[in-house]
Amino acid sequence: MIRTILKSDNNNLNIELPDDMVGKVIEVIIFSLDEVEYIENGDLEKAERLAAIEKALEKYRINTSGFKFDRDEANDYG
């Protein structure tokens, strides 16, 4: 697995793959790090990175502590 952070100067980005990935099916995911606190040189410690990710995802969390699944209600088709 390869994980890297890149910054592009234009709309084109070329990624050189290692020899052992040639011919394999790979997944490429691209997203902006605007919402996550990011330091250009990548010197954030693991805990700091995790805290930044937690903060960025905070607005998407919902509280399900009071939720109770009712199997009978879920299977009531009538």
Buried (B, 14 or more C-beta within 10 A) or exposed (E): EEEEEEEEEEEEEEEEEEEEEEEEEEEEEEEEEEEBEBEEEEEBEEEEBEEBEEEBEEEEEEEEEEEEEEEEEEEEEE
